[in-house]
Amino acid sequence: MRLPIFFASIFFALLISADGPSDNLPDKVRRIPPPGIKIPDTDRLELERGVAELGSQIESLRAELKGKPALLDLLPDAQIYHKAVDWALRYDEFYKSNEVQFARAMLVLGQDRAKSLREGVAPWANATGLVVRGYLSRIDGSVQPYGLIVPASYQPASAQKFRLDFWFHGRGEQLSEFAFINDRLKSPGEFSPPNTFVLHLYGRYCNANRFAGEVDLFEASDDVRKHYPIDENRIVVRGFSMGGAACWDFATHYAGLWATAAPGAGFSETADFLKVFQKETVKLSWYEQKLWHLYDATDYALNLFNCPTVAYSGEVDQQKQAADMMARALAAEGIELTHIIGPKTAHAYERGAKEEISRRIDSIAAKGRNPVPGKVKFTTWTLRYNQMLWVTVDSLEQHWERARVDADIGETAVQATTKNVSALTFSMRPGECPLNNTQKPKVFLDGQKLEAPPVMSDRSWTAHFVRAGKKWNVVDSTQDGRLRKRHGLQGPIDDAFMDSFIMVKPTGQPMNEKVGAWATTEMDHAIEHWRRQFRGEARVKDDMAITDEDIASSNLILWGDPSSNKLLARIASQLPIGWDAQGVHTPQAQYSRDRYVPVLVYPNPLNPKHYVVVNSGFTFREYDYLNNARQTPKLPDWAIVDITVPESSRAPGGIETAGFFDEQWEFKAPAQ
């Protein structure tokens, strides 16, 4: 709903108060999510009985539907209602007295869906209008909700493919699953174009769709595509406020996936935003500043060459700063940002500007994305973001330095220039390659002429290139089996929590009581704050209970030391930082056993396709929850923690030293 200008101004003032200088005090950090209100004991007992009954039905259905995979796949659509009420009760997340009534209604909706599944039907799967659904996340096995607007023109048996718009919500510290679902059952949101599916992401709560919130987009999208006919060339990303920040991130980091993007307000980088909006004097380490390159959209502005973008700001909105910063970054690349401004408007959409945005976005989406444009421009700082349309960067010379590829394709040749790239792939799916398939294509790579593999008869084409020194070579694959940083295995520590992970609890005696106590406290903190901030129950297993299947499928988060954790003992000698009864050892220094603990991420020696993490959860902490722009990695690939320094809202102790492993995952001295 669009707020009138007067009320929008009041709302924005409150927003600034909530995220202003009072939230710049690390020793006075308010809890997020905040504690809820007390509900009457009779209501609590009634809801607890309803939750228990629905939970029992879900468990029995899981067993009954094992032989019916299509119906079992729909079970999360009932589970979302159970989780919403269960967590609101268990974790004190009722914030308004009338939410008890809504909770009763949600339990009824969950019961109705469970009953339908038992009868072998799922009427909501064919419904139009506002529909709430769910999926099971591979990250932690949690059920996550999403909201849909299903267009009235949708017919289950029809072959018609539909446009899909993603909508990223604004900041809401009380936005539990309960509140999110309640809103998605009632409101279509800001934009609901005709003949368009609109997917409202929960984004795992209030993190600007970062980390697990980023993965939420792709997991929810996969679930929608499984059930509905979506045109992959007419996908739009949109959002406002915190959702505008998410939109800037997705538009720049994954520009080749979208037909167009429409970010509104939000933030697009860290340093200037915190100074302007948060009034914060930012003091940070050299590695934290490097790690801003993970999410600062201004660093990836060039990628919008590949994605038509229409930005929006209110004229008197302080968050206009986000689009202004992007306009500056784009101008440096010779691109002028289309920036629609709502006159005399604060933190809201102005009616005329909103109509203009819709006209432009609808026009671009109607044309659709070109999956193989003749020209691609791509920049990145990490292999986490390594693909743009038909160009994939497989290796970098140096992480956290700018890499770039400019590529042009013609009828008989491809020309490309690179910077900070040591391996790359050109790939086009069947029917997409415009190259002449009667002769081998020529590839001119940084001025070097190469003869590439032929275009296939189905007009697919893939060519791999690796650089040795200054010379590029055509190879059969860029995956040579050697240990090196690659997409999804490039660090930093926080990257391990963007895929399936298991917390591995030690069962033995620690080498040192202080280390053992610290590790237990930090493990408990990581588990609790994963639930609070990313809305899932972390999988936890004893070290002796880890199976070969666990090692094959998941990143392992190892707590304790080589004496207390049997799995860590198995691999300790193969890690680039040593740890034994004498202490912690790096090629540079030795650290005493009773004061220092290593934390690190590294390819698991037992399965180098997944990570091990030693003694760390995600690395931003309570202080950083107060403003989403702060939610960036706070530690690099490794650190030595001084546990005699008390843990705080910003760190797990004193950070004695920290750094990145090199491109072959070998220890590298910190480049301070």
C-alpha positions as CSV (number, residue, x, y, z in Angstrom):
1,M,0.0,0.0,0.0
2,R,1.4,3.4,-0.9
3,L,1.7,5.7,2.1
4,P,0.6,9.4,1.7
5,I,3.6,11.7,1.7
6,F,2.9,13.0,5.2
7,F,2.7,9.6,6.8
8,A,5.6,8.3,4.7
9,S,7.7,11.1,6.2
10,I,6.7,10.1,9.7
11,F,7.4,6.4,8.9
12,F,10.9,7.4,7.5
13,A,11.6,9.4,10.6
14,L,10.8,6.4,12.7
15,L,13.0,4.2,10.4
16,I,16.0,6.5,10.9
17,S,15.4,6.5,14.7
18,A,15.4,2.7,14.6
19,D,18.6,2.5,12.6
20,G,20.3,5.7,13.8
21,P,23.2,6.7,16.1
22,S,21.6,4.9,19.1
23,D,22.4,1.7,17.2
24,N,26.1,2.5,16.9
25,L,26.9,1.4,20.5
26,P,28.4,-2.1,20.5
27,D,27.9,-2.4,24.3
28,K,24.2,-1.5,24.1
29,V,22.8,-3.8,21.5
30,R,19.1,-4.5,21.4
31,R,17.9,-8.0,20.7
32,I,16.7,-8.9,17.1
33,P,14.1,-10.3,16.8
34,P,12.8,-8.4,19.8
35,P,11.0,-10.2,22.6
36,G,7.3,-10.5,22.0
37,I,4.3,-9.8,24.3
38,K,2.8,-12.2,26.8
39,I,-0.4,-13.9,25.6
40,P,-3.0,-15.3,28.0
41,D,-2.2,-18.7,29.4
42,T,-5.5,-20.2,28.1
43,D,-4.7,-19.0,24.6
44,R,-1.2,-20.4,24.8
45,L,-2.5,-23.8,25.9
46,E,-5.1,-23.9,23.2
47,L,-2.5,-23.0,20.5
48,E,0.0,-25.5,21.9
49,R,-2.6,-28.3,21.6
50,G,-3.3,-27.2,18.0
51,V,0.4,-27.1,17.1
52,A,0.9,-30.6,18.6
53,E,-2.1,-32.0,16.7
54,L,-1.0,-30.5,13.4
55,G,2.6,-31.7,14.0
56,S,1.4,-35.2,14.6
57,Q,-0.6,-35.1,11.4
58,I,2.4,-33.9,9.4
59,E,4.6,-36.7,10.9
60,S,2.0,-39.4,10.0
61,L,1.6,-37.9,6.5
62,R,5.4,-38.0,6.0
63,A,5.2,-41.8,6.5
64,E,2.0,-42.3,4.6
65,L,3.2,-40.4,1.5
66,K,6.6,-42.1,1.1
67,G,5.3,-44.0,-1.9
68,K,3.7,-40.9,-3.4
69,P,6.5,-38.5,-4.1
70,A,4.3,-35.9,-5.9
71,L,2.1,-35.5,-2.8
72,L,5.1,-35.7,-0.4
73,D,6.7,-32.9,-2.3
74,L,3.7,-30.7,-1.2
75,L,4.0,-31.4,2.5
76,P,6.0,-28.2,3.1
77,D,2.8,-26.3,2.1
78,A,1.3,-27.6,5.3
79,Q,4.4,-27.4,7.4
80,I,4.8,-23.7,7.0
81,Y,1.6,-23.1,9.1
82,H,2.8,-25.4,11.8
83,K,6.3,-23.8,12.0
84,A,4.8,-20.3,12.0
85,V,2.6,-20.9,15.1
86,D,5.0,-23.2,16.8
87,W,8.0,-20.8,16.6
88,A,5.8,-17.8,17.6
89,L,4.9,-19.8,20.8
90,R,8.3,-21.3,21.5
91,Y,10.4,-18.3,20.9
92,D,8.2,-15.5,22.2
93,E,7.3,-14.0,18.8
94,F,3.8,-12.7,19.2
95,Y,3.9,-9.0,18.9
96,K,0.2,-8.0,18.8
97,S,-2.8,-9.3,20.8
98,N,-4.9,-10.0,17.7
99,E,-2.2,-12.4,16.5
100,V,-3.7,-15.1,18.6
101,Q,-6.7,-15.0,16.4
102,F,-4.5,-15.2,13.3
103,A,-2.7,-18.2,14.8
104,R,-5.9,-20.1,15.2
105,A,-6.7,-19.4,11.6
106,M,-3.3,-20.6,10.5
107,L,-3.6,-23.9,12.3
108,V,-7.0,-24.4,10.6
109,L,-5.3,-23.7,7.2
110,G,-2.6,-26.2,8.1
111,Q,-5.1,-28.8,9.1
112,D,-7.1,-28.3,5.9
113,R,-3.9,-28.8,3.7
114,A,-2.9,-31.9,5.7
115,K,-6.4,-33.3,5.3
116,S,-6.3,-32.7,1.5
117,L,-3.0,-34.4,1.1
118,R,-4.3,-37.4,3.0
119,E,-7.1,-37.5,0.5
120,G,-4.7,-37.3,-2.4
121,V,-5.5,-33.7,-3.5
122,A,-4.0,-30.2,-3.2
123,P,-6.5,-27.6,-4.3
124,W,-4.2,-24.7,-3.4
125,A,-1.7,-25.9,-6.1
126,N,-4.2,-24.9,-8.8
127,A,-5.6,-21.8,-7.1
128,T,-5.2,-18.3,-8.4
129,G,-4.8,-15.1,-6.5
130,L,-2.9,-15.0,-3.2
131,V,-1.3,-18.3,-2.4
132,V,1.3,-19.2,0.3
133,R,3.6,-22.1,-0.2
134,G,6.8,-23.6,1.2
135,Y,9.8,-25.7,0.4
136,L,12.5,-27.6,2.4
137,S,15.9,-25.9,2.2
138,R,19.0,-27.9,1.4
139,I,21.0,-25.7,3.7
140,D,19.6,-26.9,7.0
141,G,16.5,-29.0,6.2
142,S,14.2,-26.2,7.4
143,V,10.8,-25.4,5.9
144,Q,10.7,-21.9,4.4
145,P,7.6,-20.0,3.3
146,Y,7.1,-17.8,0.2
147,G,4.1,-15.9,-1.1
148,L,2.7,-16.0,-4.6
149,I,0.3,-14.0,-6.7
150,V,-1.0,-16.5,-9.2
151,P,-2.5,-14.7,-12.2
152,A,-6.2,-15.2,-12.9
153,S,-5.2,-16.3,-16.5
154,Y,-3.3,-19.3,-15.2
155,Q,-4.7,-22.7,-16.2
156,P,-3.0,-25.8,-14.9
157,A,-3.3,-27.7,-18.2
158,S,-2.2,-24.7,-20.4
159,A,1.1,-24.6,-22.2
160,Q,1.4,-20.9,-21.8
161,K,4.5,-19.7,-20.0
162,F,4.3,-16.7,-17.7
163,R,6.5,-13.8,-16.6
164,L,7.8,-14.1,-13.0
165,D,8.5,-11.1,-10.8
166,F,10.5,-11.5,-7.6
167,W,9.7,-9.0,-4.8
168,F,12.1,-8.4,-1.9
169,H,10.5,-7.0,1.2
170,G,11.6,-4.2,3.4
171,R,13.2,-4.4,6.9
172,G,10.9,-5.7,9.5
173,E,12.5,-6.8,12.8
174,Q,9.2,-8.4,13.8
175,L,8.8,-10.2,10.5
176,S,8.6,-13.8,11.8
177,E,7.2,-16.5,9.6
178,F,3.9,-15.9,11.3
179,A,3.9,-12.2,10.4
180,F,5.1,-12.9,6.8
181,I,2.5,-15.5,6.1
182,N,-0.3,-13.4,7.6
183,D,0.7,-10.5,5.3
184,R,1.0,-12.7,2.2
185,L,-2.5,-14.1,2.8
186,K,-4.0,-10.5,2.8
187,S,-1.9,-8.2,0.6
188,P,-0.7,-8.4,-3.0
189,G,2.0,-5.9,-2.3
190,E,3.2,-2.9,-4.3
191,F,3.1,-4.4,-7.8
192,S,0.9,-7.1,-9.3
193,P,1.2,-6.9,-13.1
194,P,-1.5,-8.8,-15.2
195,N,-0.6,-12.2,-16.5
196,T,2.4,-12.3,-14.1
197,F,3.4,-14.6,-11.2
198,V,4.8,-12.5,-8.4
199,L,7.0,-14.4,-5.9
200,H,7.3,-12.7,-2.5
201,L,10.5,-13.9,-0.9
202,Y,10.7,-14.4,2.9
203,G,14.5,-14.3,2.5
204,R,15.0,-16.0,5.8
205,Y,13.8,-13.0,7.8
206,C,15.7,-9.6,8.0
207,N,19.1,-9.9,6.3
208,A,18.5,-8.1,2.9
209,N,18.5,-11.5,1.2
210,R,22.2,-12.1,2.0
211,F,23.9,-15.4,2.6
212,A,21.1,-18.0,3.3
213,G,18.6,-15.2,2.3
214,E,20.3,-15.1,-1.1
215,V,20.0,-18.9,-1.5
216,D,16.3,-18.5,-0.6
217,L,15.6,-16.8,-3.9
218,F,17.0,-19.7,-5.9
219,E,15.4,-22.4,-3.8
220,A,12.0,-20.7,-3.8
221,S,12.4,-20.1,-7.6
222,D,13.2,-23.8,-8.2
223,D,10.1,-24.7,-6.2
224,V,7.9,-22.3,-8.2
225,R,9.3,-23.5,-11.6
226,K,8.6,-27.1,-10.5
227,H,4.9,-26.3,-10.1
228,Y,4.2,-23.5,-12.6
229,P,5.1,-22.8,-16.2
230,I,7.6,-19.9,-16.0
231,D,9.3,-18.2,-18.9
232,E,13.0,-18.1,-17.9
233,N,13.6,-15.1,-20.2
234,R,10.9,-13.0,-18.6
235,I,12.1,-12.9,-15.0
236,V,12.1,-9.5,-13.1
237,V,13.7,-8.6,-9.8
238,R,12.1,-5.8,-7.7
239,G,12.2,-4.5,-4.2
240,F,12.0,-1.4,-2.0
241,S,13.9,-0.2,1.1
242,M,15.9,-3.2,2.5
243,G,14.3,-5.0,-0.5
244,G,15.8,-2.4,-2.8
245,A,19.2,-3.2,-1.4
246,A,18.5,-6.9,-2.1
247,C,17.4,-5.9,-5.6
248,W,20.7,-4.0,-6.3
249,D,22.6,-7.0,-5.1
250,F,20.8,-9.6,-7.3
251,A,20.7,-7.2,-10.3
252,T,24.4,-6.7,-10.3
253,H,25.7,-10.1,-9.1
254,Y,23.3,-12.2,-11.3
255,A,22.6,-9.7,-14.1
256,G,22.5,-12.4,-16.8
257,L,19.5,-14.1,-15.3
258,W,17.0,-11.3,-15.4
259,A,15.0,-9.6,-18.1
260,T,15.1,-6.4,-16.1
261,A,15.5,-5.0,-12.5
262,A,13.7,-2.3,-10.6
263,P,15.4,-1.4,-7.3
264,G,13.8,1.2,-5.0
265,A,15.7,3.0,-2.3
266,G,17.7,0.7,0.0
267,F,21.5,0.8,0.0
268,S,24.0,-0.2,-2.7
269,E,27.3,-0.2,-0.8
270,T,28.6,-0.1,2.7
271,A,31.0,2.7,3.5
272,D,29.1,5.8,2.4
273,F,25.7,4.4,3.4
274,L,26.7,3.8,7.0
275,K,28.2,7.3,7.1
276,V,25.2,9.0,5.6
277,F,22.3,7.0,6.9
278,Q,23.6,5.4,10.0
279,K,25.8,8.4,11.1
280,E,28.4,5.8,11.9
281,T,32.2,6.3,12.1
282,V,33.3,3.0,10.5
283,K,36.6,1.5,11.9
284,L,37.4,-1.8,10.3
285,S,40.3,-4.1,9.5
286,W,42.0,-4.4,6.1
287,Y,40.3,-7.8,5.5
288,E,36.8,-6.5,6.4
289,Q,37.2,-3.8,3.8
290,K,38.3,-6.3,1.2
291,L,35.2,-8.4,2.1
292,W,32.9,-5.5,1.3
293,H,33.6,-6.5,-2.3
294,L,31.3,-9.5,-1.7
295,Y,28.1,-7.5,-1.6
296,D,28.8,-3.9,-2.6
297,A,26.7,-3.5,-5.7
298,T,28.7,-0.5,-6.8
299,D,31.7,-2.8,-7.4
300,Y,29.6,-4.9,-9.8
301,A,27.9,-1.9,-11.6
302,L,29.4,-2.8,-15.0
303,N,27.3,-6.0,-15.0
304,L,24.1,-3.9,-15.5
305,F,25.3,-3.6,-19.1
306,N,23.7,-7.0,-19.4
307,C,20.5,-6.1,-17.4
308,P,18.1,-3.2,-18.2
309,T,17.6,-1.4,-14.9
310,V,15.0,1.2,-13.8
311,A,15.8,2.7,-10.3
312,Y,13.4,4.6,-8.1
313,S,13.9,7.1,-5.2
314,G,11.7,9.5,-3.4
315,E,13.1,13.0,-3.9
316,V,13.5,13.6,-0.1
317,D,14.3,10.0,0.9
318,Q,17.7,9.7,2.5
319,Q,17.9,6.3,0.9
320,K,18.1,8.1,-2.5
321,Q,21.8,7.8,-1.7
322,A,21.8,4.2,-3.0
323,A,20.8,5.1,-6.6
324,D,23.0,8.1,-6.5
325,M,26.0,5.9,-5.7
326,M,25.0,3.4,-8.4
327,A,24.6,6.2,-10.9
328,R,28.2,7.4,-10.1
329,A,29.6,3.8,-10.5
330,L,27.7,3.3,-13.8
331,A,28.8,6.7,-15.2
332,A,32.4,5.5,-14.7
333,E,31.6,2.7,-17.1
334,G,29.9,5.0,-19.6
335,I,26.3,4.0,-18.6
336,E,23.7,6.5,-17.5
337,L,21.3,5.1,-14.9
338,T,17.5,5.4,-15.5
339,H,16.5,6.9,-12.2
340,I,12.8,7.7,-11.7
341,I,12.3,10.2,-8.8
342,G,9.1,10.7,-6.9
343,P,8.6,14.5,-6.4
344,K,8.5,15.7,-2.8
345,T,8.3,12.1,-1.6
346,A,10.1,10.4,1.3
347,H,10.4,6.7,1.8
348,A,7.5,5.5,-0.4
349,Y,6.5,5.2,-4.0
350,E,4.9,8.3,-5.5
351,R,1.9,7.5,-7.7
352,G,3.0,9.0,-11.0
353,A,6.5,7.6,-10.6
354,K,5.1,4.2,-9.8
355,E,3.1,4.2,-13.0
356,E,6.1,5.3,-15.0
357,I,8.2,2.5,-13.5
358,S,5.5,-0.1,-14.4
359,R,5.3,1.1,-18.0
360,R,9.0,0.8,-18.5
361,I,9.4,-2.5,-16.7
362,D,6.4,-4.1,-18.5
363,S,7.9,-3.0,-21.9
364,I,11.3,-4.5,-21.1
365,A,9.8,-7.7,-19.7
366,A,7.6,-8.1,-22.8
367,K,10.7,-8.2,-25.0
368,G,12.5,-10.6,-22.6
369,R,16.0,-11.5,-21.9
370,N,18.4,-12.5,-24.7
371,P,20.4,-15.5,-23.3
372,V,23.2,-15.1,-25.9
373,P,23.8,-11.4,-26.6
374,G,26.5,-10.5,-29.0
375,K,28.4,-8.6,-26.3
376,V,29.0,-9.5,-22.7
377,K,30.6,-7.3,-20.0
378,F,31.4,-8.9,-16.7
379,T,33.2,-8.0,-13.5
380,T,33.6,-9.9,-10.2
381,W,35.8,-10.0,-7.2
382,T,35.1,-13.6,-6.2
383,L,34.2,-17.0,-7.7
384,R,31.0,-17.0,-5.7
385,Y,29.8,-14.8,-8.5
386,N,31.5,-16.2,-11.6
387,Q,29.0,-16.3,-14.5
388,M,27.4,-13.9,-16.9
389,L,25.3,-15.4,-19.6
390,W,27.6,-17.4,-21.9
391,V,30.8,-16.4,-20.0
392,T,32.0,-18.3,-16.9
393,V,35.1,-17.4,-14.9
394,D,36.6,-20.6,-13.5
395,S,39.7,-19.3,-11.8
396,L,41.1,-16.0,-10.6
397,E,44.7,-14.9,-10.3
398,Q,43.8,-13.2,-7.0
399,H,40.6,-13.2,-5.0
400,W,39.2,-9.8,-3.8
401,E,40.8,-7.9,-6.6
402,R,38.7,-6.9,-9.6
403,A,38.4,-9.4,-12.4
404,R,36.9,-8.5,-15.7
405,V,35.9,-10.1,-19.0
406,D,34.7,-8.2,-22.1
407,A,33.6,-10.7,-24.8
408,D,32.1,-10.2,-28.3
409,I,30.7,-13.0,-30.5
410,G,30.3,-12.9,-34.3
411,E,29.6,-15.4,-37.0
412,T,33.0,-17.1,-37.0
413,A,34.9,-15.8,-34.0
414,V,34.9,-14.7,-30.4
415,Q,37.0,-11.8,-29.2
416,A,37.6,-11.3,-25.5
417,T,39.9,-9.4,-23.1
418,T,40.4,-10.4,-19.5
419,K,41.9,-9.0,-16.3
420,N,42.7,-11.1,-13.2
421,V,41.3,-14.3,-14.8
422,S,43.3,-17.5,-15.2
423,A,40.6,-19.9,-16.5
424,L,37.3,-19.4,-18.2
425,T,34.6,-21.1,-20.2
426,F,32.3,-20.0,-23.1
427,S,29.2,-22.1,-23.2
428,M,25.9,-21.9,-25.1
429,R,23.0,-24.3,-24.8
430,P,21.4,-26.2,-27.7
431,G,19.9,-23.9,-30.3
432,E,21.6,-20.8,-28.9
433,C,25.0,-20.6,-30.5
434,P,25.2,-18.0,-33.4
435,L,28.6,-19.2,-34.6
436,N,29.0,-20.8,-38.0
437,N,28.8,-24.6,-37.4
438,T,30.6,-25.5,-40.6
439,Q,34.0,-24.4,-39.4
440,K,35.9,-24.4,-36.1
441,P,35.5,-21.0,-34.3
442,K,38.4,-18.8,-33.8
443,V,38.8,-17.3,-30.3
444,F,41.0,-14.2,-29.8
445,L,41.8,-14.1,-26.1
446,D,43.8,-11.1,-24.9
447,G,45.1,-10.8,-28.5
448,Q,46.1,-14.5,-28.7
449,K,44.5,-16.5,-31.6
450,L,43.2,-19.9,-30.6
451,E,41.2,-22.6,-32.4
452,A,38.3,-23.6,-30.3
453,P,36.2,-26.8,-30.4
454,P,33.5,-27.0,-33.1
455,V,29.9,-25.8,-32.8
456,M,27.7,-28.9,-32.5
457,S,24.9,-29.7,-35.0
458,D,22.3,-28.8,-32.3
459,R,24.0,-25.4,-32.2
460,S,25.4,-25.9,-28.7
461,W,29.0,-24.9,-28.0
462,T,31.4,-25.1,-25.1
463,A,35.0,-24.1,-25.0
464,H,37.4,-24.1,-22.0
465,F,40.5,-22.0,-21.6
466,V,43.3,-22.0,-19.0
467,R,46.2,-19.5,-18.9
468,A,49.8,-20.6,-18.0
469,G,51.8,-17.5,-17.5
470,K,50.8,-15.1,-20.3
471,K,49.7,-17.9,-22.7
472,W,46.2,-19.1,-23.0
473,N,45.5,-22.8,-23.9
474,V,42.4,-24.6,-25.1
475,V,41.7,-27.5,-22.7
476,D,39.0,-30.2,-22.3
477,S,38.1,-29.0,-18.9
478,T,39.1,-26.3,-16.4
479,Q,38.7,-28.9,-13.6
480,D,42.1,-30.5,-13.3
481,G,41.6,-32.2,-10.0
482,R,44.1,-30.0,-8.2
483,L,43.2,-28.2,-5.0
484,R,42.3,-24.6,-5.8
485,K,39.7,-22.0,-5.2
486,R,36.6,-22.5,-7.4
487,H,33.0,-21.5,-7.5
488,G,31.3,-22.6,-4.3
489,L,34.6,-23.4,-2.7
490,Q,36.4,-20.1,-2.5
491,G,35.8,-18.8,1.0
492,P,35.4,-16.9,3.2
493,I,34.1,-18.6,6.3
494,D,30.5,-17.4,5.8
495,D,30.4,-19.1,2.4
496,A,30.1,-22.5,4.1
497,F,26.7,-21.5,5.4
498,M,25.2,-21.1,1.9
499,D,24.9,-24.8,1.3
500,S,24.1,-27.9,3.4
501,F,26.0,-27.8,6.7
502,I,26.2,-29.9,9.9
503,M,27.4,-28.6,13.2
504,V,29.8,-31.3,14.6
505,K,29.8,-31.4,18.4
506,P,32.9,-32.8,20.2
507,T,32.5,-35.7,22.6
508,G,36.1,-36.1,23.9
509,Q,38.1,-34.2,26.4
510,P,39.6,-30.9,25.3
511,M,43.4,-30.2,25.4
512,N,42.6,-27.2,27.6
513,E,39.6,-26.4,29.7
514,K,39.5,-22.8,28.6
515,V,39.5,-23.7,25.0
516,G,36.8,-26.3,25.6
517,A,34.6,-23.8,27.4
518,W,35.1,-21.2,24.7
519,A,34.3,-23.7,21.9
520,T,31.1,-24.8,23.7
521,T,30.0,-21.2,24.2
522,E,30.6,-20.3,20.6
523,M,28.9,-23.4,19.3
524,D,25.8,-22.6,21.3
525,H,25.9,-19.0,20.1
526,A,26.2,-20.1,16.5
527,I,23.3,-22.5,16.8
528,E,21.0,-20.0,18.6
529,H,21.8,-17.2,16.2
530,W,21.3,-19.3,13.1
531,R,17.8,-19.9,14.3
532,R,17.2,-16.2,15.2
533,Q,18.7,-14.6,12.1
534,F,18.3,-17.3,9.4
535,R,15.2,-19.1,10.7
536,G,16.3,-22.7,10.7
537,E,17.4,-25.3,13.3
538,A,21.0,-26.1,12.5
539,R,21.7,-29.8,12.1
540,V,23.9,-30.9,15.0
541,K,25.6,-34.3,15.3
542,D,28.2,-35.8,17.6
543,D,31.6,-36.2,16.1
544,M,31.3,-40.0,16.4
545,A,28.0,-40.0,14.6
546,I,29.1,-38.3,11.4
547,T,28.7,-40.8,8.4
548,D,30.2,-41.1,5.0
549,E,27.0,-39.7,3.6
550,D,27.4,-36.6,5.8
551,I,30.9,-36.1,4.6
552,A,29.8,-36.6,1.0
553,S,26.8,-34.2,1.2
554,S,27.6,-31.4,3.6
555,N,30.0,-28.8,4.9
556,L,31.1,-29.8,8.3
557,I,31.4,-27.2,11.1
558,L,33.9,-28.7,13.5
559,W,33.8,-27.5,17.1
560,G,36.5,-28.1,19.8
561,D,40.1,-29.1,19.3
562,P,42.0,-32.1,17.9
563,S,41.7,-33.8,21.3
564,S,38.0,-33.3,21.8
565,N,36.7,-33.6,18.3
566,K,37.5,-37.0,16.7
567,L,36.8,-35.7,13.1
568,L,39.1,-32.7,13.6
569,A,41.7,-35.1,14.9
570,R,41.5,-37.1,11.6
571,I,42.2,-34.1,9.4
572,A,44.3,-31.8,11.6
573,S,47.6,-32.7,10.0
574,Q,46.2,-31.8,6.6
575,L,45.1,-28.3,7.4
576,P,47.3,-25.3,6.6
577,I,47.2,-24.1,10.2
578,G,48.6,-26.6,12.7
579,W,47.0,-27.3,16.1
580,D,48.4,-29.7,18.6
581,A,49.1,-30.1,22.3
582,Q,51.9,-27.5,22.1
583,G,49.6,-24.8,20.6
584,V,48.6,-23.3,17.3
585,H,51.2,-23.0,14.4
586,T,51.3,-21.0,11.2
587,P,54.3,-20.7,8.9
588,Q,54.8,-17.2,10.5
589,A,54.3,-17.8,14.2
590,Q,53.3,-20.0,17.1
591,Y,50.6,-19.3,19.6
592,S,50.2,-20.7,23.1
593,R,47.7,-23.5,23.6
594,D,45.8,-22.0,26.6
595,R,45.2,-18.6,24.9
596,Y,44.7,-19.0,21.2
597,V,42.2,-20.8,19.0
598,P,42.3,-21.0,15.2
599,V,39.1,-20.5,13.2
600,L,39.2,-21.3,9.5
601,V,37.4,-22.5,6.3
602,Y,39.1,-25.1,4.1
603,P,38.2,-27.8,1.6
604,N,37.4,-30.9,3.6
605,P,40.4,-33.3,3.3
606,L,38.0,-36.2,3.5
607,N,35.9,-34.7,0.6
608,P,37.4,-31.6,-1.1
609,K,34.1,-30.9,-2.8
610,H,32.8,-29.5,0.5
611,Y,34.2,-27.3,3.3
612,V,35.2,-27.9,6.8
613,V,35.0,-24.9,9.1
614,V,36.8,-25.0,12.4
615,N,35.1,-23.2,15.4
616,S,33.0,-20.6,13.7
617,G,29.4,-19.9,12.7
618,F,28.5,-17.0,10.4
619,T,30.9,-14.2,11.3
620,F,28.7,-11.1,11.7
621,R,27.2,-10.7,15.2
622,E,24.6,-8.9,17.2
623,Y,25.9,-5.4,16.5
624,D,25.6,-6.0,12.8
625,Y,22.0,-7.1,13.0
626,L,21.0,-3.5,13.7
627,N,21.7,-2.3,10.2
628,N,21.6,-4.6,7.1
629,A,24.5,-2.9,5.4
630,R,26.7,-4.2,8.3
631,Q,25.8,-7.8,7.5
632,T,29.0,-8.6,5.6
633,P,31.7,-11.2,6.5
634,K,33.7,-10.1,9.5
635,L,36.4,-12.7,9.2
636,P,38.2,-13.9,6.0
637,D,39.4,-17.5,5.4
638,W,41.2,-17.9,8.7
639,A,41.9,-16.1,12.0
640,I,43.7,-16.6,15.3
641,V,41.4,-15.8,18.2
642,D,42.7,-14.7,21.6
643,I,40.1,-16.2,23.9
644,T,41.4,-14.3,26.9
645,V,39.6,-11.3,25.3
646,P,35.9,-11.7,26.1
647,E,33.5,-12.3,23.3
648,S,31.4,-9.4,22.3
649,S,28.6,-8.2,20.0
650,R,31.3,-7.8,17.3
651,A,33.7,-10.7,17.7
652,P,34.2,-14.1,19.3
653,G,37.3,-12.8,21.2
654,G,40.4,-10.8,20.3
655,I,41.4,-11.2,16.6
656,E,45.2,-11.6,16.9
657,T,45.7,-12.0,13.2
658,A,43.7,-13.1,10.2
659,G,44.0,-13.5,6.4
660,F,43.1,-15.3,3.2
661,F,44.5,-18.5,1.9
662,D,45.9,-18.2,-1.7
663,E,44.3,-19.5,-4.8
664,Q,45.6,-23.0,-4.1
665,W,44.3,-22.9,-0.6
666,E,47.8,-22.5,0.9
667,F,48.7,-20.3,3.8
668,K,49.5,-16.7,2.9
669,A,50.9,-14.1,5.2
670,P,48.3,-11.4,6.0
671,A,48.7,-8.5,3.6
672,Q,48.0,-5.7,6.1
